[in-house]
């Protein structure tokens, strides 16, 4: 297929499915915590704006959660169908870690999700809030176990190889491997930021169309606070993560920087832009700042960053790709910091909700968190190549040995099904966002809807809404 080998198609297939999947857990993690904050603020202040926002975003959370579960199941099967050699070699480590995720996080989420979505008028406010918090904690526990498994593949420890298989000998070392704390913090924070900019973009979109009410303003205000406080923290975590990667995966750093060779004892420059050429072993058209690479990556001016030519060609990641995916991630992060600072400046002048240039920027920044997550994930995973388990197993040795035809046909089917199924789901979520939160005008509680009497016993009924403006008149009020 297009001159690609079966291994290439298997990698593309997994990259495609994980690119869809990672969007939904990221938003799930952020929205679950956001809902817990909204309900907590409502219980504390009695301000109905927080309650109205809770009901609005819980519908979107329900749809997003369902798509995340479905897309995740496909990836679990791929380990056995496409990467059976990897599963046979490392299953004693990765299998239990993913099982712990199901036994702890997924069971916790499933146990309290029904109460959270449908129990608003059926249980007391304390129990309902507790359920929301448990769902939020469950999403973070899920992140913990998945990142533990993936991080171990980057910095494996706590194992022995017996009869050609990895056998865990120290589970604490396996879970808390060297890169795990940094990658966990980086991913969780990225999920919070992605959700904040999603929420902020929806608020800005409504404000630009003249829909100005307390709920919309609260959405934008909370998103700006999140950008101001958390985006700089994410940059700091990223710096720590970079230092850790330099220590344990120096070839990845060299590929990210497009840095081919050091000159004498000179400090390493930072290449801002360029085109790493893997065949010519040089970065063409580069624009660089002397010594800044050493300062950022080693926090000194007398240390050099390892260069790609210090590693055999077969051990080098594709610098052409990771050079740019990393810069896209950093650019998104810098723009997030800019939004936080600009929004705070406008808030001080009382113009946060009226500045159209800022609102337009907030709308365009809506997908920035997802773009940053995808770019960061590509940087991490492609930068690990040619290893599937760094230093232990090469990706070329991990596949199941299917033919290129088989992999090509299944990849084409995945593309069609995913774009139809998840494209419809994403479109439905965006339509819900377009309708905006309903404001309680004191008309009382009516039947139907999430947490109300006679709610259908279907998980996605928590998101049941008319999608066209003309349909809303026939719908019951929801508080």
Long-range contacts (C-beta under 8 A, 24 or more apart in sequence): 1-404, 1-405, 1-407, 1-408, 1-411, 4-404, 4-408, 5-404, 6-399, 6-401, 6-402, 6-403, 6-404, 6-406, 6-407, 7-395, 7-396, 7-399, 9-404, 9-407, 9-408, 9-411, 10-82, 10-83, 10-399, 10-400, 10-402, 10-407, 11-395, 12-411, 13-78, 13-82, 13-407, 13-410, 13-411, 13-414, 14-75, 14-78, 14-82, 14-83, 15-378, 15-381, 16-411, 16-414, 16-415, 16-418, 17-71, 17-74, 17-75, 17-78, 17-414, 17-418, 18-75, 18-377, 19-374, 19-377, 20-71, 20-418, 20-422, 21-68, 21-71, 21-72, 21-74, 21-75, 22-373, 22-374, 22-377, 23-370, 23-373, 23-374, 24-64, 24-65, 24-67, 24-68, 24-71, 25-68, 25-72, 25-139, 25-142, 25-143, 25-191, 26-190, 26-191, 26-194, 26-195, 26-369, 26-370, 26-373, 27-64, 27-191, 27-194, 27-195, 27-198, 27-370, 28-61, 28-64, 28-65, 28-68, 28-139, 29-139, 29-140, 29-143, 29-188, 29-191, 29-192, 29-195, 30-191, 30-192, 30-193, 30-194, 30-195, 30-196, 30-198, 31-57, 31-60, 31-61, 31-64, 31-195, 32-61, 32-132, 32-135, 32-136, 32-138, 32-139, 33-136, 33-139, 33-140, 33-192, 33-195, 34-195, 34-199, 35-61, 35-116, 35-132, 35-135, 35-136, 36-129, 36-132, 36-133, 36-135, 36-136, 39-128, 39-129, 39-132, 40-129, 43-125, 43-129, 48-440, 49-214, 49-215, 49-218, 49-439, 50-218, 51-440, 51-479, 52-215, 52-437, 52-438, 52-439, 52-440, 52-479, 53-215, 53-218, 53-219, 53-437, 55-120, 55-437, 55-438, 55-449, 55-450, 55-451, 55-478, 55-479, 56-215, 56-436, 56-437, 56-438, 57-199, 57-437, 58-116, 58-117, 58-450, 58-462, 59-432, 59-450, 59-462, 59-463, 59-464, 59-465, 60-429, 60-432, 60-433, 60-463, 62-117, 62-450, 62-459, 62-460, 62-462, 62-463, 63-425, 63-428, 63-429, 63-432, 63-460, 63-463, 64-429, 65-109, 65-113, 66-425, 66-459, 66-460, 67-422, 67-425, 67-426, 70-421, 71-418, 71-422, 74-414, 81-400, 82-399, 82-400, 82-402, 82-407, 83-388, 83-398, 83-399, 83-400, 84-399, 84-400, 85-397, 85-398, 85-399, 85-400, 85-401, 86-388, 86-389, 86-393, 86-398, 86-399, 88-165, 89-164, 89-165, 89-166, 89-389, 89-393, 89-398, 90-153, 90-165, 90-166, 90-389, 90-392, 90-393, 91-165, 92-165, 92-166, 92-167, 92-168, 93-149, 93-152, 93-159, 93-166, 93-168, 93-174, 94-149, 94-152, 94-153, 96-168, 97-145, 97-148, 97-149, 97-152, 97-174, 97-175, 98-145, 98-146, 98-149, 100-145, 101-141, 101-142, 101-144, 101-145, 101-146, 104-138, 104-141, 104-145, 105-138, 105-139, 105-141, 105-142, 105-144, 105-145, 106-138, 106-142, 108-134, 108-135, 108-137, 108-138, 108-141, 109-134, 109-135, 109-138, 109-139, 109-142, 112-138, 113-459, 114-459, 117-450, 117-451, 117-459, 117-462, 118-450, 118-451, 118-455, 118-462, 119-451, 120-450, 120-451, 120-452, 121-445, 121-451, 121-452, 121-453, 122-451, 128-451, 140-188, 143-184, 143-187, 143-188, 143-191, 144-184, 147-180, 147-183, 147-184, 147-187, 148-174, 148-175, 148-176, 148-177, 148-180, 148-184, 150-183, 151-177, 151-179, 151-180, 151-183, 151-184, 152-177, 152-180, 152-389, 153-384, 153-388, 153-389, 153-390, 154-179, 154-183, 154-248, 154-249, 154-380, 154-384, 154-390, 155-179, 155-180, 155-248, 155-249, 155-390, 156-389, 156-390, 156-391, 156-392, 161-392, 166-389, 166-392, 178-244, 178-247, 178-248, 179-241, 179-244, 179-245, 179-248, 182-237, 182-240, 182-241, 182-244, 183-241, 183-380, 185-237, 186-234, 186-237, 186-238, 186-241, 186-376, 187-373, 189-230, 189-233, 189-234, 189-237, 190-234, 190-369, 190-372, 190-373, 190-376, 191-369, 191-373, 192-226, 192-230, 193-226, 193-227, 193-230, 193-231, 193-234, 193-336, 193-369, 193-372, 194-368, 194-369, 194-370, 194-372, 194-373, 195-369, 196-222, 196-223, 196-226, 196-227, 196-230, 196-369, 197-223, 197-227, 197-336, 197-339, 197-362, 197-365, 197-366, 197-367, 197-368, 197-369, 198-366, 198-367, 198-369, 198-370, 199-223, 200-224, 200-226, 200-227, 200-339, 200-362, 200-365, 200-366, 201-362, 201-363, 201-364, 201-365, 201-366, 201-367, 202-366, 202-433, 202-436, 203-362, 204-358, 204-359, 204-360, 204-362, 204-363, 205-363, 205-366, 205-433, 205-434, 206-436, 207-353, 207-359, 208-356, 208-359, 208-360, 208-363, 211-436, 212-353, 213-439, 214-439, 215-436, 215-437, 215-439, 216-436, 216-437, 217-353, 219-437, 220-352, 220-353, 220-362, 221-347, 221-352, 223-362, 224-339, 224-340, 224-343, 224-344, 224-347, 224-352, 226-340, 227-336, 227-337, 227-339, 227-340, 227-343, 228-340, 228-341, 228-343, 228-344, 229-340, 231-333, 231-336, 231-337, 231-339, 231-340, 232-337, 232-340, 234-333, 234-336, 235-333, 235-337, 238-333, 239-296, 242-296, 242-297, 243-297, 243-299, 246-297, 246-298, 246-305, 246-306, 248-390, 249-383, 249-384, 249-390, 250-306, 251-306, 251-308, 251-311, 251-315, 251-316, 251-317, 252-317, 252-322, 252-383, 252-384, 253-297, 253-305, 253-306, 254-305, 254-306, 254-307, 254-308, 254-310, 254-311, 254-316, 254-319, 255-308, 255-316, 255-317, 255-318, 255-319, 255-322, 255-323, 255-383, 256-319, 256-322, 256-323, 256-326, 256-379, 256-383, 257-293, 257-297, 257-305, 257-323, 258-283, 258-286, 258-319, 258-323, 259-283, 259-293, 259-305, 259-306, 259-307, 259-308, 260-307, 260-308, 260-309, 261-307, 261-308, 261-309, 261-310, 262-304, 262-305, 262-307, 265-304, 266-291, 266-304, 267-291, 267-293, 267-294, 267-295, 267-301, 267-302, 267-303, 267-304, 268-293, 268-294, 268-297, 268-304, 268-305, 268-307, 269-293, 270-295, 270-296, 271-323, 273-327, 274-323, 275-320, 276-319, 276-320, 276-323, 277-320, 278-316, 278-318, 278-319, 278-320, 281-308, 281-309, 283-319, 283-323, 314-386, 315-386, 317-382, 317-383, 317-384, 317-385, 317-386, 318-382, 318-385, 321-378, 321-382, 322-378, 322-379, 322-382, 322-383, 325-375, 325-376, 325-378, 325-379, 325-382, 326-375, 326-376, 326-379, 328-371, 328-372, 328-375, 329-372, 329-375, 329-376, 329-379, 332-368, 332-369, 332-371, 332-372, 332-375, 333-372, 335-365, 335-368, 336-365, 336-368, 336-369, 336-372, 339-365, 428-463, 428-467, 431-467, 432-463, 432-465, 432-467, 435-465, 435-467, 435-469, 435-472, 438-477, 438-478, 440-479, 443-477, 444-477, 444-479, 445-477, 445-479, 446-476, 446-477, 446-478, 447-476, 448-476, 448-478, 449-476, 449-478, 450-478, 452-478
